[in-house]
Amino acid sequence: MEPLIKVIGAKALIYLRYPEDIYSLASMLSVGLQLPEFRVETRESPPHDLTGMAEALGWEVWLDHTDAVRSFQYSLAMETSNVQELLDKSQMYDLSPWLAKYVSRICKVDAFVGGTKIVFCRGIAKQMD
């Protein structure tokens, strides 16, 4: 018998173009996305850089500096609880395109969806150069 609900979790990972520091980005995201303040702290494990974290409605939201994507300085990831268990069972839904469009429109920063060539600029999708 098939389970009544197959997808019971969600995740997202986007990259943000923001030339200022992690503290100002965290503050802007908290206000724009109506999240509690991000806690920006030094990571306990190497490379001991700064990371930001906020929790709301069963979601964990992580803000990190990255050089994974050219000209995008930060990554923003969010996921529901019990992530590994849900990933193992293929019960996670990827909300990355929605999050990129939403953050771009609300916070007025460019957002890139990894694995695509799409950048959202003020909520409008554009082809990445």
VOMARVO-362950 format. One record per residue: x, y, z of N, C-alpha, C in turn; residue number from 0. Coordinates in steps of 0.02 Angstrom, whole numbers. Layout:
N
nX / nY / nZ / caX / caY / caZ / cX / cY / cZ / panu
X / Y / Z / X / Y / Z / X / Y / Z / NUM
...
This chain:
129
nX / nY / nZ / caX / caY / caZ / cX / cY / cZ / panu
42 / -58 / 0 / 0 / 0 / 0 / 44 / 62 / 0 / 0
28 / 111 / -42 / 66 / 173 / -47 / 51 / 218 / 13 / 1
102 / 253 / 39 / 88 / 299 / 94 / 43 / 356 / 71 / 2
5 / 383 / 117 / -41 / 438 / 101 / -3 / 501 / 81 / 3
53 / 513 / 113 / 94 / 573 / 98 / 165 / 550 / 84 / 4
190 / 564 / 23 / 259 / 545 / 7 / 309 / 600 / 24 / 5
293 / 662 / 8 / 338 / 718 / 21 / 316 / 752 / 85 / 6
359 / 750 / 135 / 340 / 780 / 199 / 393 / 829 / 225 / 7
440 / 847 / 183 / 490 / 896 / 203 / 509 / 939 / 143 / 8
547 / 991 / 155 / 568 / 1035 / 101 / 637 / 1063 / 116 / 9
671 / 1084 / 63 / 737 / 1114 / 69 / 744 / 1165 / 13 / 10
793 / 1207 / 19 / 810 / 1255 / -33 / 882 / 1277 / -24 / 11
915 / 1292 / -79 / 983 / 1319 / -78 / 988 / 1369 / -135 / 12
1004 / 1431 / -118 / 1013 / 1483 / -168 / 1077 / 1522 / -153 / 13
1099 / 1560 / -202 / 1160 / 1601 / -194 / 1140 / 1674 / -204 / 14
1168 / 1717 / -162 / 1149 / 1787 / -162 / 1208 / 1831 / -181 / 15
1194 / 1882 / -222 / 1245 / 1932 / -239 / 1234 / 1990 / -191 / 16
1283 / 2000 / -146 / 1277 / 2052 / -96 / 1348 / 2073 / -76 / 17
1368 / 2133 / -94 / 1439 / 2153 / -83 / 1458 / 2171 / -12 / 18
1408 / 2179 / 32 / 1424 / 2200 / 101 / 1436 / 2138 / 145 / 19
1444 / 2150 / 210 / 1462 / 2095 / 255 / 1402 / 2052 / 275 / 20
1416 / 1996 / 306 / 1364 / 1948 / 325 / 1316 / 1976 / 376 / 21
1340 / 2021 / 419 / 1297 / 2051 / 470 / 1242 / 2094 / 438 / 22
1260 / 2135 / 389 / 1210 / 2178 / 358 / 1162 / 2136 / 315 / 23
1187 / 2084 / 282 / 1144 / 2040 / 243 / 1095 / 2003 / 289 / 24
1120 / 1977 / 345 / 1078 / 1941 / 392 / 1023 / 1987 / 419 / 25
1039 / 2048 / 434 / 991 / 2097 / 459 / 938 / 2111 / 406 / 26
959 / 2123 / 344 / 913 / 2138 / 290 / 867 / 2079 / 277 / 27
893 / 2017 / 278 / 852 / 1958 / 267 / 802 / 1948 / 323 / 28
823 / 1960 / 385 / 778 / 1953 / 442 / 717 / 1999 / 435 / 29
730 / 2061 / 417 / 676 / 2109 / 410 / 633 / 2092 / 349 / 30
665 / 2083 / 292 / 629 / 2072 / 230 / 588 / 2008 / 230 / 31
615 / 1955 / 259 / 581 / 1890 / 259 / 541 / 1879 / 322 / 32
539 / 1928 / 365 / 503 / 1925 / 429 / 524 / 1864 / 470 / 33
589 / 1856 / 476 / 619 / 1802 / 516 / 644 / 1831 / 582 / 34
653 / 1788 / 632 / 689 / 1811 / 691 / 760 / 1832 / 670 / 35
793 / 1871 / 711 / 862 / 1891 / 695 / 906 / 1830 / 684 / 36
948 / 1834 / 633 / 998 / 1781 / 623 / 1049 / 1785 / 679 / 37
1070 / 1729 / 705 / 1127 / 1727 / 750 / 1189 / 1717 / 706 / 38
1232 / 1767 / 704 / 1293 / 1762 / 665 / 1350 / 1746 / 713 / 39
1380 / 1688 / 704 / 1432 / 1664 / 749 / 1488 / 1630 / 709 / 40
1544 / 1622 / 741 / 1600 / 1585 / 712 / 1584 / 1511 / 717 / 41
1596 / 1475 / 662 / 1585 / 1403 / 662 / 1631 / 1368 / 711 / 42
1606 / 1315 / 742 / 1647 / 1277 / 789 / 1699 / 1235 / 753 / 43
1683 / 1212 / 693 / 1730 / 1170 / 655 / 1763 / 1210 / 599 / 44
1820 / 1186 / 573 / 1854 / 1222 / 520 / 1808 / 1232 / 460 / 45
1812 / 1287 / 427 / 1865 / 1338 / 427 / 1854 / 1394 / 478 / 46
1809 / 1386 / 526 / 1796 / 1435 / 579 / 1777 / 1504 / 552 / 47
1740 / 1505 / 496 / 1715 / 1568 / 469 / 1648 / 1585 / 501 / 48
1621 / 1642 / 482 / 1557 / 1663 / 510 / 1499 / 1628 / 474 / 49
1448 / 1610 / 511 / 1388 / 1581 / 483 / 1328 / 1612 / 519 / 50
1273 / 1619 / 483 / 1212 / 1646 / 513 / 1158 / 1593 / 514 / 51
1117 / 1593 / 566 / 1064 / 1543 / 573 / 1003 / 1574 / 605 / 52
945 / 1557 / 578 / 880 / 1578 / 606 / 833 / 1519 / 604 / 53
785 / 1517 / 649 / 736 / 1464 / 650 / 666 / 1495 / 652 / 54
621 / 1466 / 613 / 551 / 1489 / 613 / 506 / 1434 / 586 / 55
452 / 1420 / 621 / 400 / 1374 / 599 / 428 / 1306 / 577 / 56
476 / 1279 / 613 / 504 / 1214 / 597 / 557 / 1215 / 543 / 57
577 / 1273 / 521 / 629 / 1281 / 470 / 694 / 1304 / 503 / 58
749 / 1281 / 477 / 815 / 1308 / 494 / 839 / 1345 / 431 / 59
862 / 1405 / 440 / 887 / 1446 / 384 / 960 / 1462 / 398 / 60
1003 / 1446 / 350 / 1076 / 1455 / 358 / 1102 / 1505 / 307 / 61
1143 / 1550 / 329 / 1175 / 1600 / 286 / 1250 / 1592 / 291 / 62
1283 / 1583 / 235 / 1356 / 1572 / 235 / 1389 / 1611 / 179 / 63
1451 / 1631 / 191 / 1493 / 1660 / 139 / 1516 / 1603 / 95 / 64
1519 / 1614 / 29 / 1541 / 1561 / -16 / 1574 / 1591 / -78 / 65
1616 / 1551 / -109 / 1644 / 1570 / -175 / 1627 / 1515 / -226 / 66
1574 / 1477 / -212 / 1553 / 1422 / -256 / 1527 / 1445 / -324 / 67
1498 / 1505 / -325 / 1469 / 1531 / -387 / 1498 / 1600 / -400 / 68
1528 / 1609 / -458 / 1560 / 1672 / -476 / 1511 / 1731 / -467 / 69
1533 / 1782 / -434 / 1499 / 1845 / -420 / 1440 / 1840 / -371 / 70
1431 / 1783 / -340 / 1382 / 1776 / -287 / 1420 / 1759 / -223 / 71
1415 / 1803 / -174 / 1458 / 1798 / -115 / 1429 / 1755 / -58 / 72
1364 / 1741 / -59 / 1332 / 1707 / -3 / 1286 / 1651 / -27 / 73
1278 / 1602 / 16 / 1227 / 1550 / 5 / 1175 / 1556 / 60 / 74
1114 / 1543 / 42 / 1058 / 1542 / 89 / 1024 / 1475 / 81 / 75
1024 / 1436 / 135 / 994 / 1369 / 133 / 940 / 1366 / 186 / 76
888 / 1330 / 170 / 836 / 1318 / 221 / 812 / 1247 / 214 / 77
793 / 1218 / 271 / 769 / 1149 / 270 / 726 / 1137 / 331 / 78
680 / 1090 / 323 / 638 / 1070 / 379 / 677 / 1022 / 423 / 79
650 / 1005 / 480 / 684 / 960 / 526 / 684 / 888 / 499 / 80
724 / 845 / 530 / 731 / 775 / 510 / 755 / 768 / 437 / 81
800 / 810 / 417 / 821 / 814 / 348 / 852 / 749 / 321 / 82
901 / 722 / 355 / 935 / 663 / 329 / 887 / 604 / 320 / 83
845 / 594 / 369 / 795 / 539 / 364 / 750 / 549 / 304 / 84
728 / 610 / 292 / 684 / 624 / 235 / 720 / 619 / 169 / 85
783 / 642 / 167 / 822 / 636 / 106 / 832 / 563 / 88 / 86
846 / 521 / 137 / 855 / 450 / 124 / 793 / 418 / 95 / 87
735 / 443 / 114 / 672 / 415 / 90 / 644 / 453 / 30 / 88
682 / 499 / 2 / 660 / 541 / -54 / 594 / 577 / -38 / 89
590 / 604 / 22 / 531 / 639 / 44 / 542 / 713 / 55 / 90
588 / 742 / 16 / 603 / 813 / 21 / 584 / 846 / -45 / 91
553 / 905 / -40 / 535 / 943 / -99 / 584 / 1002 / -104 / 92
610 / 1016 / -163 / 659 / 1070 / -173 / 623 / 1134 / -190 / 93
627 / 1182 / -145 / 594 / 1247 / -154 / 642 / 1301 / -178 / 94
701 / 1283 / -203 / 752 / 1332 / -222 / 728 / 1384 / -272 / 95
695 / 1365 / -327 / 672 / 1417 / -374 / 623 / 1466 / -341 / 96
577 / 1441 / -300 / 530 / 1486 / -266 / 567 / 1533 / -219 / 97
614 / 1505 / -179 / 650 / 1546 / -131 / 691 / 1600 / -166 / 98
724 / 1583 / -221 / 764 / 1632 / -258 / 721 / 1689 / -283 / 99
664 / 1673 / -311 / 619 / 1726 / -337 / 593 / 1768 / -279 / 100
573 / 1737 / -225 / 545 / 1772 / -168 / 596 / 1819 / -135 / 101
655 / 1793 / -120 / 708 / 1833 / -89 / 727 / 1891 / -134 / 102
733 / 1877 / -198 / 751 / 1929 / -246 / 700 / 1985 / -248 / 103
637 / 1966 / -250 / 584 / 2016 / -254 / 577 / 2055 / -188 / 104
575 / 2021 / -133 / 563 / 2053 / -68 / 624 / 2092 / -43 / 105
683 / 2062 / -49 / 744 / 2093 / -21 / 785 / 2132 / -72 / 106
765 / 2128 / -135 / 798 / 2166 / -188 / 872 / 2150 / -195 / 107
888 / 2084 / -191 / 956 / 2060 / -205 / 951 / 2009 / -261 / 108
1004 / 2003 / -300 / 1006 / 1952 / -353 / 1014 / 1884 / -320 / 109
975 / 1835 / -344 / 976 / 1768 / -317 / 984 / 1717 / -374 / 110
1028 / 1670 / -364 / 1043 / 1619 / -415 / 1023 / 1550 / -389 / 111
991 / 1511 / -432 / 972 / 1443 / -415 / 1027 / 1397 / -440 / 112
1063 / 1363 / -395 / 1116 / 1317 / -414 / 1091 / 1263 / -461 / 113
1134 / 1241 / -507 / 1117 / 1189 / -554 / 1076 / 1215 / -613 / 114
1065 / 1280 / -616 / 1029 / 1311 / -672 / 1071 / 1367 / -700 / 115
1044 / 1403 / -747 / 1076 / 1464 / -772 / 1029 / 1522 / -761 / 116
989 / 1518 / -708 / 938 / 1569 / -695 / 955 / 1611 / -634 / 117
954 / 1676 / -645 / 964 / 1725 / -592 / 899 / 1765 / -587 / 118
876 / 1776 / -526 / 818 / 1819 / -516 / 843 / 1887 / -494 / 119
823 / 1938 / -530 / 841 / 2008 / -515 / 776 / 2044 / -501 / 120
765 / 2062 / -438 / 703 / 2094 / -415 / 641 / 2054 / -435 / 121
649 / 1987 / -430 / 593 / 1942 / -443 / 584 / 1921 / -515 / 122
624 / 1949 / -561 / 619 / 1932 / -632 / 675 / 1883 / -650 / 123
656 / 1827 / -682 / 705 / 1777 / -703 / 744 / 1801 / -763 / 124
810 / 1792 / -760 / 854 / 1810 / -817 / 904 / 1754 / -827 / 125
927 / 1747 / -889 / 979 / 1698 / -905 / 1046 / 1724 / -880 / 126
1083 / 1680 / -844 / 1149 / 1700 / -817 / 1200 / 1702 / -874 / 127
1242 / 1753 / -873 / 1296 / 1760 / -924 / 1348 / 1708 / -915 / 128
